[in-house]
Amino acid sequence: MSLAWRVAREGELVDVLRDVVEEDSIRGEVRVVGQTRRRIKAIVRLASLDTLSVIQGLVPNDSIVLYTDDEILENDSVVWRGSTYSIVRVQPSESISKCYAKVLR
């Protein structure tokens, strides 16, 4: 059973928030002017339960790991079960991206 198939079958919907930025080329300023919100399907696990995350030392408290076949970038925010997480690292694979996210306080 492929991981892409598992995401489609067992994944849950999560909201992904991405900042819309505006760049002023004269002043050199970058401003956040809004946010886009979309829903993607992903398998979400607590990072402490993900064996590879424990081995790599990527397990701060309250962090999660997402497996998805949708586009997701570093610094995107994910809303899962009422908590907001920030994507800190994305590991793309052939068909699935593995994303590490930490909780925003």
N, C-alpha and C positions, 0 to 999 in steps of 0.2 A: 504494500500500500504506500503510494508516494505521499510526500508531505504536502504537495499542492492539493491532492485529493482530500487529505485530512483537513486542510484549512477550509476548503469548500464545504465539507460535510460537518465538521465539528466546531468550526470557528464561530466566534460571537462578534456582534457588531460593536465597534468602538468608534468614537469621534476623533478625528484628527484635525487639529487647529494649526494653521500656517499663517504667519505674519505676512502682510502685504506691505512692502517697503517702498518708499519713494526716495530717490537719490537726487540731491541738488548738486549738479556738476560745478556750479560757480563757487558755492560755499564749501563744497566737499562734505555736506551733511547727509546722513542717512536717517530717515524718520519712518517710524511705523505708522501707517495711515489706516490700517484695518486688519481684519483677520478673515480668512476663509475657513469654513467648517465643512467637512465631508465625512461620510461614514464609510468605513472599510470593514472587511471581514478578516479576523485574525485569531490565531490561537494565542491566548495570553496565559503565562505561567509566572508564578513568583520566582524571582531569580535564585532564591535560596534552594529551590527544588530542582533547578537546572544544573545537572552535574558538571557540565562543561564550564558554566559560569563560575562555579565554586573553584574549579581547578585553575581558571585564569585569574581569579582574584577580583572579579567584577561584581561583587555582591555587597553593595552598601545596603543598609536597612531600608526596607520598603521599596525595593526596586523590582522591576518586572522585565520579562523577556517576551517579545512579540514575534510571532512567525506569520508572515503575510506575503501574498503575491501581488499586492498593490504597491504603488509608489509611496515611499515614506522617506523623509530626509532627516538628517541630524538637525537638532534644534526645533523640530516640530513638537507640538504638545499633543498628548493623547489623553482623552477622558475615558476612564474605565472604572465602572462601579462607583461613580461619584467622586473619584479622586483624579487629580490632574498630574500627569507625568511628563517629563521632558526627555526626548530621545537624545541620548548621549553618544551612541555609536550604532552604525548600521553595517552589518556584514552581509553583502549580497552573495547569493549562490546562483545556481543555474536557473531555478524557477521560484525560489523563495528567498525573502530577505529576513534575516534574524536581527532584531533590534533590541538594544538595551536601553531601558528608560529608568530615570530616578524620579521620585515623587517631588513635586513642588510644594513648598511650605507657604 
